[in-house]
Amino acid sequence: MIGIEFVFRIIGMIVMAIVGVYFGQDLAASMGTSPDLYAIILALLGALIGLVLTPFVTTRPARYLVNALGKLSAQTLAAGLMGMVTGLLIAALLAFPLSLLPRPFSQILPFVGVIILAYLGVSIFVMRQKEIFSLFVARWQARSSEETGEQGETGSPDSASGVGRNVLLDTSVIIDGRIADIARTGFLSGTLLIPRFVLNELQYIADSPDALRRQRGRRGMEVLSQLQKESAVPVRISDIDVEGVREVDDKLVVLARQLRCPILTNDYNLNRVAELQGVAVLNVNELANAVKSVFLPGESITVNIIQEGREAGQGIAYLDDGTMVVVEDGRDRINTRANVGVTKVLQTAAGRMIFARIEANGG
């Protein structure tokens, strides 16, 4: 089968031979000699040049260009095309005012503007392609979230369950582990969205030389695997990123604002920063405190005193939900069950604490 390069060689040889004939005739006429000899010599020289050099100006540059474009990603090609179109549009807008300049500027500058602006458009769009496409993705997801919210308000079948809402997970809540139990119960709605940079931070912690951090990171990996297998709500890992921001918490806040979705966390600092910027936060610690049993002063409960307290004579017990009960004069009742009367309930940053006194008939 005849190759395309051979075909172009033949075409180039013929074209250059014809050019050589005409050039030889003109050269002979200017010198006043017989045109035949010059025409034959220059035709043969032109045919040789066309046969040898044609691939270097036709097929080989085209093949190199195709190979170079083939190595580029679709995103880079799309960004380059968008940049070129933008540059050409700007050049078209500038062509008319540039054409009103005196010559030779009116003839040269419009063409130069096309070349420069097209090059700048391609360069800038390719250089900032990640930011441009992440912006488009964020806008599209925000619009999808708005449409889902409007459908929920008009009484769609998914309005009660909140299907379609994204919930961003941070690293701390994954390592904590309670999110797997919460997701399994079905109380969460929408999609649990885990950005790739959160997963990268989790992997970095799992590879830490510190044994404790490494253990926490690996626990987070196990919780994430459990979420994907057993969660009652969909779990999705997204490649969406926030350019120009380095800290993971800052990226989460910016991303939550762009997507108009809440952040699920148990990190107090992230909670405060997100709330100050108007981002909704779902705090696992606040949820845990909210579902703990409520006791009022004067109520009686039965507890198992297991250890001494900080103050003299105190004993410590724990309820099933982990609430600590400080029992006055309970030191002598360690490792026994006793009926106690609630005297005070204290809410602290660490959780709820109950103070109690052993009843007269405490058993």
C-alpha positions as CSV (number, residue, x, y, z in Angstrom):
1,M,0.0,0.0,0.0
2,I,1.4,3.4,-1.0
3,G,2.1,5.6,1.9
4,I,0.8,9.2,2.2
5,E,4.4,10.5,2.5
6,F,5.3,8.9,-0.8
7,V,2.2,10.5,-2.5
8,F,3.3,13.9,-1.1
9,R,6.8,13.4,-2.3
10,I,5.5,12.8,-5.9
11,I,3.3,15.8,-5.7
12,G,6.1,18.0,-4.4
13,M,8.5,16.7,-7.0
14,I,6.0,17.6,-9.8
15,V,5.2,21.0,-8.4
16,M,8.8,21.9,-7.9
17,A,9.8,20.6,-11.3
18,I,7.1,22.9,-12.9
19,V,8.4,25.8,-10.8
20,G,11.9,25.0,-12.0
21,V,10.8,25.1,-15.6
22,Y,9.3,28.5,-15.3
23,F,12.2,29.9,-13.3
24,G,14.7,28.4,-15.8
25,Q,12.9,30.1,-18.7
26,D,12.8,33.4,-17.0
27,L,16.5,33.1,-16.1
28,A,17.4,32.2,-19.7
29,A,15.4,35.1,-21.0
30,S,17.2,37.6,-18.7
31,M,20.5,36.2,-19.8
32,G,19.6,36.1,-23.5
33,T,20.4,32.4,-23.9
34,S,18.4,29.3,-25.0
35,P,15.7,28.6,-22.4
36,D,15.6,24.8,-23.0
37,L,18.9,24.0,-21.2
38,Y,18.1,26.2,-18.1
39,A,14.6,24.9,-18.0
40,I,15.7,21.2,-18.0
41,I,18.4,21.8,-15.4
42,L,16.2,23.8,-13.0
43,A,13.3,21.3,-13.5
44,L,15.5,18.4,-12.5
45,L,16.9,20.4,-9.6
46,G,13.4,21.4,-8.5
47,A,12.1,17.8,-8.8
48,L,15.0,16.6,-6.6
49,I,14.3,19.3,-4.0
50,G,10.6,18.5,-4.0
51,L,11.3,14.8,-3.7
52,V,13.6,15.3,-0.7
53,L,12.1,18.2,1.2
54,T,8.3,17.9,0.7
55,P,7.8,15.6,3.7
56,F,9.6,18.1,6.0
57,V,7.1,20.8,5.2
58,T,3.9,18.7,4.9
59,T,3.5,15.2,6.4
60,R,6.1,15.3,9.1
61,P,5.0,18.6,10.8
62,A,1.4,17.3,10.6
63,R,2.4,14.0,12.2
64,Y,4.3,15.7,14.9
65,L,1.3,18.0,15.6
66,V,-1.1,15.1,15.8
67,N,1.3,13.2,18.2
68,A,1.7,16.3,20.4
69,L,-2.1,16.9,20.5
70,G,-2.6,13.2,21.2
71,K,-0.5,13.5,24.4
72,L,-2.7,16.3,25.8
73,S,-5.7,15.6,27.9
74,A,-9.2,16.5,26.8
75,Q,-9.3,19.2,29.4
76,T,-6.2,20.9,28.1
77,L,-7.4,20.7,24.5
78,A,-10.8,22.2,25.6
79,A,-9.1,24.9,27.6
80,G,-6.8,25.8,24.6
81,L,-9.8,25.9,22.2
82,M,-11.7,28.2,24.6
83,G,-8.7,30.4,25.0
84,M,-8.1,30.7,21.3
85,V,-11.8,31.5,20.6
86,T,-11.7,34.2,23.4
87,G,-8.5,35.7,22.0
88,L,-9.9,35.8,18.4
89,L,-13.1,37.5,19.7
90,I,-11.1,40.2,21.4
91,A,-8.9,40.6,18.3
92,A,-12.1,41.0,16.2
93,L,-13.4,43.7,18.5
94,L,-10.0,45.5,18.3
95,A,-9.6,45.1,14.6
96,F,-11.9,48.1,13.6
97,P,-10.3,50.7,15.9
98,L,-6.8,49.5,14.8
99,S,-7.8,49.8,11.2
100,L,-8.5,53.5,11.6
101,L,-4.9,54.2,12.5
102,P,-2.6,55.7,9.7
103,R,-0.7,53.4,7.5
104,P,1.2,51.1,7.8
105,F,-0.2,50.6,11.3
106,S,-3.8,50.1,10.1
107,Q,-2.6,47.2,7.9
108,I,-0.1,45.5,10.3
109,L,-1.6,45.9,13.8
110,P,-4.9,44.0,13.2
111,F,-3.0,40.9,12.0
112,V,-0.4,41.2,14.8
113,G,-3.3,41.6,17.3
114,V,-4.9,38.4,16.1
115,I,-1.6,36.4,16.5
116,I,-0.8,37.9,19.9
117,L,-4.3,37.7,21.4
118,A,-4.9,34.2,20.2
119,Y,-1.5,33.1,21.7
120,L,-2.2,34.8,25.0
121,G,-5.8,33.3,25.1
122,V,-4.5,29.8,24.6
123,S,-1.6,30.2,27.1
124,I,-3.7,31.7,29.9
125,F,-6.6,29.3,29.6
126,V,-4.2,26.2,29.5
127,M,-2.2,27.6,32.4
128,R,-5.4,28.1,34.6
129,Q,-7.4,25.2,33.2
130,K,-7.9,23.5,36.6
131,E,-9.3,26.7,38.2
132,I,-11.6,27.4,35.2
133,F,-13.1,23.9,35.1
134,S,-13.4,23.6,38.9
135,L,-15.4,26.8,38.8
136,F,-17.7,25.4,36.1
137,V,-18.1,22.2,38.0
138,A,-18.9,24.1,41.2
139,R,-21.4,26.3,39.5
140,W,-23.1,23.3,37.9
141,Q,-23.3,21.4,41.2
142,A,-24.6,24.5,42.9
143,R,-27.3,24.9,40.2
144,S,-28.2,21.2,40.6
145,S,-28.5,21.6,44.3
146,E,-30.8,24.7,43.8
147,E,-33.0,22.8,41.4
148,T,-33.2,19.9,43.8
149,G,-34.1,22.3,46.6
150,E,-36.8,23.9,44.5
151,Q,-38.3,20.5,43.7
152,G,-38.3,19.7,47.4
153,E,-40.2,22.9,48.2
154,T,-42.9,22.1,45.6
155,G,-43.6,18.7,47.2
156,S,-41.6,16.3,45.1
157,P,-41.3,12.7,46.3
158,D,-37.8,13.3,47.5
159,S,-38.7,16.5,49.5
160,A,-39.2,14.7,52.8
161,S,-35.9,12.8,52.7
162,G,-33.8,15.7,51.2
163,V,-32.4,13.5,48.4
164,G,-29.9,15.4,46.3
165,R,-28.2,17.4,49.0
166,N,-24.5,17.0,49.3
167,V,-22.9,16.8,52.8
168,L,-19.1,17.4,52.9
169,L,-17.2,15.2,55.3
170,D,-13.9,16.4,56.9
171,T,-11.0,14.2,58.1
172,S,-11.8,14.4,61.8
173,V,-15.3,13.0,61.5
174,I,-14.1,10.1,59.4
175,I,-11.4,9.2,61.9
176,D,-13.9,9.6,64.8
177,G,-15.9,6.6,63.4
178,R,-19.4,7.5,64.7
179,I,-20.4,8.7,61.3
180,A,-20.6,5.1,60.1
181,D,-23.2,4.3,62.8
182,I,-25.1,7.5,62.1
183,A,-25.1,6.8,58.3
184,R,-26.3,3.2,58.9
185,T,-29.4,4.4,60.8
186,G,-30.6,6.5,57.9
187,F,-30.9,9.8,59.8
188,L,-28.6,11.5,57.2
189,S,-30.0,12.4,53.8
190,G,-28.5,13.2,50.5
191,T,-25.0,12.2,49.4
192,L,-21.9,12.0,51.7
193,L,-19.3,13.8,49.6
194,I,-15.6,13.2,50.4
195,P,-13.3,15.5,48.4
196,R,-10.0,14.0,47.1
197,F,-7.9,16.4,49.3
198,V,-9.6,15.0,52.4
199,L,-8.8,11.5,51.3
200,N,-5.2,12.5,50.6
201,E,-4.9,14.0,54.1
202,L,-6.3,10.8,55.6
203,Q,-3.7,8.8,53.7
204,Y,-1.0,11.1,54.9
205,I,-2.0,10.5,58.5
206,A,-2.2,6.8,57.9
207,D,1.4,6.9,56.6
208,S,2.7,9.0,59.5
209,P,5.8,7.8,61.4
210,D,4.0,8.6,64.6
211,A,2.3,5.3,65.8
212,L,-0.7,7.1,67.3
213,R,-1.4,9.2,64.2
214,R,-0.8,6.2,62.0
215,Q,-3.3,4.2,64.0
216,R,-5.9,7.0,63.7
217,G,-5.3,7.3,60.0
218,R,-5.8,3.6,59.4
219,R,-9.0,3.7,61.5
220,G,-10.2,6.5,59.3
221,M,-9.5,4.3,56.2
222,E,-11.5,1.4,57.8
223,V,-14.4,3.7,58.6
224,L,-14.4,5.1,55.0
225,S,-14.5,1.5,53.7
226,Q,-17.3,0.7,56.1
227,L,-19.2,3.8,54.9
228,Q,-19.0,2.8,51.3
229,K,-20.2,-0.8,52.0
230,E,-22.8,-0.4,54.7
231,S,-24.1,3.2,54.6
232,A,-27.8,3.8,54.0
233,V,-27.0,6.9,52.0
234,P,-24.7,7.1,48.9
235,V,-21.0,7.9,49.5
236,R,-19.1,9.6,46.7
237,I,-15.4,10.6,46.5
238,S,-15.0,13.7,44.3
239,D,-11.9,15.1,42.5
240,I,-13.3,18.6,42.8
241,D,-10.6,20.9,44.3
242,V,-10.2,24.5,45.3
243,E,-7.2,26.2,43.7
244,G,-5.2,28.8,45.5
245,V,-6.0,27.4,49.0
246,R,-3.6,25.1,50.8
247,E,-5.2,24.2,54.2
248,V,-7.8,21.4,54.1
249,D,-10.2,23.1,56.4
250,D,-10.1,26.3,54.3
251,K,-10.8,24.3,51.2
252,L,-13.8,22.6,52.8
253,V,-15.3,26.0,53.8
254,V,-14.8,27.4,50.3
255,L,-16.1,24.3,48.7
256,A,-19.2,24.3,51.0
257,R,-19.9,27.9,50.1
258,Q,-19.6,27.1,46.4
259,L,-21.8,24.0,46.5
260,R,-24.1,25.5,49.2
261,C,-24.0,22.4,51.3
262,P,-23.2,21.7,55.0
263,I,-20.0,20.3,56.5
264,L,-20.2,17.3,58.8
265,T,-17.4,17.5,61.4
266,N,-16.6,17.2,65.1
267,D,-13.7,19.8,64.8
268,Y,-14.5,22.7,67.1
269,N,-12.2,25.2,65.2
270,L,-13.6,24.2,61.8
271,N,-17.1,24.5,63.2
272,R,-16.5,28.1,64.4
273,V,-14.7,29.2,61.2
274,A,-17.4,27.8,59.0
275,E,-20.2,29.4,61.0
276,L,-18.5,32.8,60.8
277,Q,-18.5,32.5,57.0
278,G,-22.1,31.5,56.9
279,V,-21.6,27.8,56.1
280,A,-24.0,25.3,57.8
281,V,-22.3,22.8,60.0
282,L,-23.5,19.4,61.3
283,N,-21.5,18.6,64.4
284,V,-21.4,15.0,65.6
285,N,-20.6,16.0,69.1
286,E,-23.6,18.3,69.3
287,L,-25.7,15.4,67.9
288,A,-24.4,13.0,70.5
289,N,-25.2,15.5,73.3
290,A,-28.6,16.1,71.9
291,V,-29.6,12.4,72.0
292,K,-28.3,11.7,75.5
293,S,-30.8,10.9,78.2
294,V,-32.2,14.0,80.0
295,F,-32.3,13.9,83.8
296,L,-33.6,16.6,86.1
297,P,-32.6,17.4,89.6
298,G,-34.5,15.1,92.0
299,E,-34.8,12.2,89.6
300,S,-33.5,8.8,90.7
301,I,-31.3,6.6,88.6
302,T,-29.4,3.3,89.2
303,V,-25.7,3.4,88.4
304,N,-22.7,1.1,88.8
305,I,-19.9,3.1,90.6
306,I,-16.6,1.9,89.1
307,Q,-13.9,4.3,90.3
308,E,-12.9,7.1,92.6
309,G,-13.5,10.8,91.9
310,R,-11.2,13.7,92.1
311,E,-12.6,15.0,95.3
312,A,-12.6,13.2,98.6
313,G,-15.3,10.6,99.0
314,Q,-16.5,10.9,95.4
315,G,-17.3,7.9,93.2
316,I,-17.6,7.9,89.4
317,A,-20.2,6.0,87.3
318,Y,-21.1,6.1,83.6
319,L,-24.5,5.8,81.9
320,D,-25.0,3.7,78.8
321,D,-24.6,6.7,76.5
322,G,-21.2,7.6,78.2
323,T,-22.4,10.4,80.4
324,M,-20.3,10.7,83.5
325,V,-22.1,10.6,86.9
326,V,-20.2,12.0,89.9
327,V,-21.6,10.4,93.0
328,E,-21.1,12.2,96.3
329,D,-19.9,9.9,99.1
330,G,-19.7,7.1,96.5
331,R,-16.2,6.1,97.2
332,D,-17.2,3.3,99.6
333,R,-19.6,1.9,97.0
334,I,-17.1,1.2,94.2
335,N,-17.9,-1.9,92.1
336,T,-21.5,-1.9,93.4
337,R,-24.8,-0.7,92.0
338,A,-26.6,2.1,93.8
339,N,-29.7,4.2,93.5
340,V,-28.7,7.8,93.4
341,G,-30.7,11.1,93.3
342,V,-29.7,13.7,90.7
343,T,-28.7,17.0,92.3
344,K,-27.2,18.9,89.4
345,V,-26.8,18.6,85.6
346,L,-23.8,20.4,84.1
347,Q,-23.3,20.9,80.4
348,T,-19.6,21.3,79.5
349,A,-17.6,21.5,76.3
350,A,-16.6,17.9,76.8
351,G,-20.2,16.8,77.2
352,R,-22.9,16.5,79.9
353,M,-22.0,15.7,83.5
354,I,-24.4,14.6,86.2
355,F,-23.9,15.2,89.9
356,A,-25.8,12.8,92.3
357,R,-26.1,11.7,95.9
358,I,-26.7,8.2,97.2
359,E,-30.3,8.0,98.3
360,A,-31.1,6.8,101.9
361,N,-32.6,3.6,100.5
362,G,-29.8,3.3,97.9
363,G,-29.4,-0.5,98.5
